[in-house]
Amino acid sequence: MNKLEILRADASVVPLLFGILEKRINGQKADNMFVLSACNYGGEYIQNFDFSDSALRRRQIFIEYIPRKQDIIDYASENNYNDIVLELLESLDSSDLISHKKASKELEQDTTLGSWKMLSGRWDTLGIHDYSKAKNDIMKFAAYMFDNYTSDAILKKLTLFEQINQIDLHEQIIVQKNLENGKILRDKKGNEFDKTDKIMELKIRTKTFIVNEALKDNKLSYLKNNFEDILTVFHKDRLLAIAILREVKNKINSFEKKNPSKHKTLTTELRETLKELMKGQKTSKHPEIYNTIIDDLIKKQ
């Protein structure tokens, strides 16, 4: 299958394009050829083709696709983006993830999906996995990748995640369930942490913590030992509950080429762990999440 970014091609190739869209190469029919073309359509994009030409349109089937925030997050997770970048994608507003129209200066960068891929690759190359270093890097180099609006939003989220990182997430959130209404959340020094309007960020940070703890050994022990408590914390946010297991699975898949033995061991362990965890469905206070896990993960194993 050939993939074309059709609107970037020079208009002089239109006769050739018509032949390709009719499955012809050098005048010969090629029934086994399929052409998938993609374009960003609209006044702010470069366009070399006039789609008011009905002859061109009737040789194609058009499918409009508008990315959802969850699509972007899923793609980033499946491609093992840097953990902090993934947390930013989950916590920022959709308008900050792709913002072609927010740039205030003619030569200012647009925030695009490519901006996030660039940031993830940069932070992995530089070994940036803590919020302080991430903040410093954004303050110095964000203009290479993002518009000012997104850069400011990223800094605010990183500052909040840096504060959240001062909490013993296992004890305060997983064990004591201090995200619940009426309970007091405290940092490692015993100071009360104001969780007002920060519950989603607290859960996103806790999710990443759980994923990393689960992968500290080849037995996924943290998941096994704390699964029901984890579900209690996330039972109202089913997408995040599923994201925990999906991210564990994606990180395991990332070992397939660089460490096949570890990949095989962890894949087997994940399969057995999920089967074992499902036994808790009958006694769980949150059986509906188990059903979602079965549909989303186990049937695809």
C-alpha positions as CSV (number, residue, x, y, z in Angstrom):
1,M,0.0,0.0,0.0
2,N,1.4,3.4,-1.0
3,K,0.8,6.4,1.3
4,L,0.6,9.9,-0.2
5,E,0.4,13.3,1.4
6,I,-1.6,14.4,-1.5
7,L,-1.9,18.1,-1.1
8,R,1.9,18.6,-0.9
9,A,2.6,17.2,-4.4
10,D,3.2,19.6,-7.2
11,A,0.1,20.4,-9.3
12,S,2.0,19.3,-12.4
13,V,1.6,15.7,-11.4
14,V,-2.2,15.7,-11.6
15,P,-2.3,13.6,-14.8
16,L,-0.1,11.0,-13.2
17,L,-2.3,11.2,-10.0
18,F,-5.4,10.5,-12.0
19,G,-3.8,7.3,-13.4
20,I,-2.8,6.1,-9.9
21,L,-6.2,6.8,-8.4
22,E,-7.6,4.7,-11.3
23,K,-5.2,1.9,-10.4
24,R,-3.1,2.4,-13.6
25,I,0.7,2.4,-13.9
26,N,2.1,3.3,-17.3
27,G,-1.4,2.7,-18.7
28,Q,-1.5,-0.8,-17.3
29,K,-4.3,-1.8,-14.8
30,A,-3.0,-2.8,-11.4
31,D,-6.0,-4.3,-9.5
32,N,-3.9,-5.2,-6.5
33,M,-2.8,-1.6,-5.9
34,F,-4.5,0.5,-3.2
35,V,-3.8,4.2,-2.6
36,L,-4.2,5.8,0.8
37,S,-3.8,9.5,0.7
38,A,-3.8,11.9,3.7
39,C,-4.0,15.6,3.9
40,N,-4.5,18.4,6.4
41,Y,-7.3,20.4,4.8
42,G,-8.2,24.0,5.4
43,G,-7.1,27.5,4.8
44,E,-4.1,27.4,7.1
45,Y,-2.5,24.5,5.3
46,I,-0.4,24.3,2.1
47,Q,-2.6,23.1,-0.8
48,N,-1.4,22.5,-4.4
49,F,-4.6,20.7,-5.5
50,D,-8.0,22.1,-6.2
51,F,-10.6,19.8,-4.7
52,S,-13.4,21.7,-6.4
53,D,-12.5,19.4,-9.4
54,S,-15.3,16.9,-9.3
55,A,-13.4,14.5,-11.5
56,L,-10.6,14.3,-8.9
57,R,-13.1,13.9,-6.1
58,R,-15.1,11.1,-7.6
59,R,-11.9,9.0,-7.9
60,Q,-11.6,9.0,-4.1
61,I,-13.5,8.2,-1.0
62,F,-13.2,10.9,1.7
63,I,-13.1,10.1,5.4
64,E,-12.8,13.0,7.7
65,Y,-10.9,12.3,10.9
66,I,-10.6,14.7,13.8
67,P,-8.2,13.4,16.4
68,R,-9.6,13.0,19.9
69,K,-7.4,13.6,22.9
70,Q,-7.5,9.9,23.8
71,D,-6.3,9.0,20.4
72,I,-3.2,11.1,20.9
73,I,-2.6,9.6,24.4
74,D,-3.0,6.1,23.1
75,Y,-0.6,6.7,20.3
76,A,2.0,8.2,22.7
77,S,1.6,5.2,25.1
78,E,1.9,2.6,22.4
79,N,5.1,4.3,21.2
80,N,6.5,4.5,24.7
81,Y,6.8,8.3,24.9
82,N,8.8,9.7,27.9
83,D,6.7,9.2,31.1
84,I,6.6,13.0,31.8
85,V,5.5,13.8,28.3
86,L,2.7,11.2,28.6
87,E,1.6,12.8,31.9
88,L,1.5,16.2,30.2
89,L,-0.6,14.9,27.3
90,E,-3.1,13.4,29.8
91,S,-3.3,16.4,32.0
92,L,-3.3,19.3,29.5
93,D,-6.4,20.6,27.7
94,S,-6.9,19.3,24.2
95,S,-6.4,22.9,22.9
96,D,-2.9,22.8,24.2
97,L,-1.9,19.6,22.4
98,I,-2.5,20.9,18.9
99,S,-2.8,24.7,18.6
100,H,-2.1,26.0,15.1
101,K,-4.2,29.1,15.7
102,K,-2.7,30.3,19.0
103,A,0.7,31.4,17.8
104,S,0.9,35.1,18.6
105,K,3.9,35.9,16.3
106,E,4.2,35.2,12.6
107,L,7.4,33.2,13.1
108,E,6.5,31.5,16.3
109,Q,6.3,27.7,16.4
110,D,2.9,26.0,16.1
111,T,2.2,23.3,18.7
112,T,1.6,20.1,16.7
113,L,1.7,16.3,17.3
114,G,5.3,16.4,16.0
115,S,6.2,18.8,18.8
116,W,5.4,16.2,21.4
117,K,7.3,13.5,19.6
118,M,10.3,15.8,19.4
119,L,10.0,16.6,23.1
120,S,9.8,12.9,24.1
121,G,12.8,12.0,22.0
122,R,14.8,14.9,23.4
123,W,14.0,14.0,27.0
124,D,14.8,10.3,26.5
125,T,18.1,11.2,24.8
126,L,19.0,13.6,27.6
127,G,17.8,11.2,30.3
128,I,15.2,13.7,31.6
129,H,12.9,11.8,33.9
130,D,12.4,14.2,36.8
131,Y,10.3,17.4,36.9
132,S,13.0,19.8,37.9
133,K,15.2,19.0,34.9
134,A,12.1,18.9,32.6
135,K,11.1,22.5,33.8
136,N,14.6,23.8,33.2
137,D,14.7,22.3,29.7
138,I,11.2,23.8,28.9
139,M,12.3,27.2,30.1
140,K,15.3,27.1,27.8
141,F,14.2,25.3,24.7
142,A,10.4,25.1,24.5
143,A,10.3,27.8,21.8
144,Y,11.9,25.2,19.4
145,M,8.9,23.0,19.7
146,F,5.8,24.9,21.0
147,D,4.0,28.1,20.9
148,N,4.0,30.4,24.0
149,Y,0.6,29.3,25.2
150,T,1.5,25.6,25.3
151,S,4.9,26.4,26.8
152,D,3.3,28.3,29.7
153,A,0.7,25.5,30.2
154,I,3.5,22.8,30.3
155,L,5.5,24.8,32.9
156,K,2.4,25.1,35.1
157,K,1.7,21.3,34.9
158,L,5.3,20.5,35.6
159,T,5.3,22.7,38.7
160,L,2.2,20.9,39.9
161,F,3.6,17.4,39.2
162,E,6.8,18.5,41.0
163,Q,4.7,19.3,44.1
164,I,2.7,16.1,43.8
165,N,6.0,14.2,43.8
166,Q,6.6,15.2,47.4
167,I,3.8,12.9,48.4
168,D,4.2,9.2,49.4
169,L,1.8,8.1,46.7
170,H,1.6,4.5,47.8
171,E,0.9,5.2,51.4
172,Q,-1.3,8.3,51.0
173,I,-3.3,7.4,47.9
174,I,-3.2,3.7,47.4
175,V,-3.3,2.5,51.0
176,Q,-5.0,5.3,52.9
177,K,-7.3,6.4,49.9
178,N,-6.7,10.1,50.8
179,L,-8.1,11.4,47.5
180,E,-11.6,10.6,48.8
181,N,-13.7,13.5,50.0
182,G,-13.3,14.4,53.6
183,K,-9.8,12.8,53.9
184,I,-6.6,14.8,54.3
185,L,-3.7,14.3,51.9
186,R,-0.3,15.0,53.3
187,D,3.2,15.3,51.8
188,K,6.3,13.4,53.0
189,K,6.9,16.1,55.7
190,G,3.4,15.8,57.1
191,N,2.1,19.0,55.6
192,E,-1.4,19.1,54.3
193,F,-1.6,19.1,50.5
194,D,-4.4,21.1,49.0
195,K,-6.0,18.7,46.5
196,T,-8.6,21.2,45.4
197,D,-8.9,21.1,41.5
198,K,-5.9,18.8,41.4
199,I,-7.5,15.3,41.6
200,M,-6.9,14.4,38.0
201,E,-3.3,15.4,38.1
202,L,-2.9,13.4,41.3
203,K,-4.4,10.3,39.7
204,I,-2.3,10.7,36.5
205,R,0.9,10.9,38.6
206,T,-0.2,7.9,40.7
207,K,-0.9,5.9,37.5
208,T,2.7,6.5,36.3
209,F,4.0,5.5,39.8
210,I,2.0,2.3,39.7
211,V,3.3,1.4,36.2
212,N,6.9,2.0,37.2
213,E,6.6,0.1,40.5
214,A,5.0,-2.9,38.7
215,L,8.0,-3.2,36.4
216,K,10.6,-3.1,39.1
217,D,10.7,-6.9,39.1
218,N,9.9,-9.6,36.6
219,K,6.9,-10.7,38.6
220,L,4.7,-7.6,38.5
221,S,4.4,-8.0,42.2
222,Y,3.2,-4.5,42.9
223,L,0.1,-5.0,40.7
224,K,-0.7,-8.4,42.3
225,N,-0.3,-7.1,45.9
226,N,-2.2,-3.9,45.5
227,F,-4.7,-4.5,42.7
228,E,-8.0,-4.1,44.6
229,D,-6.7,-1.0,46.3
230,I,-5.7,0.5,42.9
231,L,-9.2,-0.2,41.6
232,T,-10.7,1.5,44.6
233,V,-8.7,4.6,43.8
234,F,-9.5,4.6,40.1
235,H,-13.0,3.1,40.0
236,K,-14.6,6.4,38.9
237,D,-11.9,6.9,36.2
238,R,-12.1,3.7,34.2
239,L,-9.9,5.0,31.4
240,L,-7.0,5.6,33.8
241,A,-7.5,2.2,35.4
242,I,-7.2,0.6,31.9
243,A,-4.3,2.9,31.1
244,I,-2.3,1.4,34.0
245,L,-2.5,-2.1,32.5
246,R,-2.1,-0.9,28.9
247,E,1.0,1.1,29.7
248,V,2.5,-1.9,31.6
249,K,1.8,-3.9,28.5
250,N,3.3,-1.3,26.1
251,K,6.4,-1.0,28.2
252,I,6.8,-4.8,28.2
253,N,6.4,-4.8,24.4
254,S,9.2,-2.2,24.2
255,F,11.6,-4.9,25.4
256,E,10.8,-7.2,22.4
257,K,13.9,-6.2,20.3
258,K,16.3,-4.8,22.9
259,N,15.8,-7.6,25.5
260,P,13.9,-10.6,24.0
261,S,14.3,-12.7,27.1
262,K,12.9,-10.1,29.4
263,H,10.1,-9.5,27.0
264,K,9.1,-13.1,26.9
265,T,9.3,-13.4,30.7
266,L,7.2,-10.3,31.4
267,T,4.7,-11.1,28.6
268,T,4.1,-14.5,30.2
269,E,3.9,-13.0,33.6
270,L,1.4,-10.3,32.5
271,R,-0.8,-12.9,31.0
272,E,-0.8,-15.1,34.1
273,T,-1.1,-12.0,36.4
274,L,-4.2,-10.8,34.5
275,K,-5.8,-14.3,34.8
276,E,-5.0,-14.4,38.5
277,L,-6.3,-10.9,39.1
278,M,-9.6,-11.7,37.3
279,K,-10.3,-14.2,40.1
280,G,-10.9,-11.3,42.3
281,Q,-13.9,-10.1,40.2
282,K,-16.4,-12.0,42.3
283,T,-15.4,-10.4,45.6
284,S,-14.4,-7.0,44.3
285,K,-16.3,-3.9,45.2
286,H,-15.8,-2.7,41.6
287,P,-16.7,-5.6,39.3
288,E,-17.5,-3.3,36.4
289,I,-13.9,-2.4,36.0
290,Y,-13.0,-6.0,35.7
291,N,-15.4,-6.4,32.8
292,T,-13.7,-3.4,31.0
293,I,-10.2,-5.0,31.6
294,I,-11.4,-8.3,30.2
295,D,-12.7,-6.6,27.1
296,D,-9.8,-4.3,26.6
297,L,-6.8,-6.4,27.5
298,I,-7.4,-10.1,28.1
299,K,-9.4,-10.8,25.0
300,K,-6.5,-9.3,23.0
301,Q,-3.7,-11.4,24.7
